[in-house]
Amino acid sequence: MPPKGKVATKGQKQIATENAETLKFYSNIMLAASIIYVVLRLLWRYESFTWWNWLVLAFASAIYIGCYHFMSSMAKPKYSEKGAVVDGGLDLNMQSGMGEHIKDIILVTAIVQVLGIFSEYFWLIWFVVPGRAFYLLWVNILSPWIFAPPPEVDEKKQKKMERRQNRRF
């Protein structure tokens, strides 16, 4: 049963602090996954460390940097002259928001990177991300646009159009 009354909303200061905590948490995840990958891959499986491993490490780092930069620009708070929070930025923890999708990309990349220590084939899991992006594009934009029902025409306009078509010059 849904709660009665008004839904609680967050203040701009609370959004700004939660965004800062979220950015710190995900930067720790990115850093930990990269360090674990480099240390274990170099120490444990050094003989199989090839140019491919450097390439996927650079790919993961580029994904991390891009996602972190995007999230930090979304969550950039604006302060007044007195130092009070005027705008906390976009809420990164909002359900079904863009921040949620970016956090998912970071988590998938971190998981794939850590699993990539054991086998290079785990990097193929990363193809889930473009697949999910295409699915969201199809469900939210393309499919409703392509399969939208034609607009309804009222009877008066329909009769007028029929008369014009039947009229001969």
Residue pairs with C-beta under 8 A, 6 or more apart in sequence:
10 18
10 91
11 88
12 77
12 85
12 86
12 87
12 88
13 85
13 88
14 88
15 77
15 88
15 89
15 91
16 75
16 77
16 85
16 88
16 89
18 91
18 92
18 93
19 75
19 77
19 88
19 89
19 91
19 92
19 93
20 75
22 71
22 75
22 92
22 93
22 99
22 103
23 68
23 71
23 72
23 75
23 92
26 67
26 68
26 71
26 103
26 106
27 68
29 106
29 107
29 110
30 64
30 68
30 106
30 110
32 110
33 60
33 109
33 110
33 111
33 113
33 114
34 57
34 60
34 61
34 64
34 113
36 113
36 114
36 117
37 57
37 60
37 113
37 114
37 116
37 117
38 57
40 117
41 49
41 53
41 116
41 117
42 49
44 117
45 117
52 120
53 120
56 113
56 116
56 120
56 123
57 113
60 109
60 112
60 113
63 105
63 106
63 109
64 106
64 109
67 102
67 105
67 106
67 109
68 106
70 102
71 92
71 99
71 102
71 103
74 89
74 90
74 92
74 98
74 99
75 88
75 89
75 90
75 92
75 99
76 89
77 85
77 86
77 87
77 88
77 89
78 85
78 86
78 87
78 89
79 85
79 86
80 86
90 97
90 98
90 99
91 97
91 99
92 99
92 103
93 99
93 100
94 100
101 136
104 132
105 129
108 125
108 126
108 128
108 129
109 126
109 129
111 125
112 122
112 123
112 125
112 126
115 122
115 125
116 122
116 123
153 161
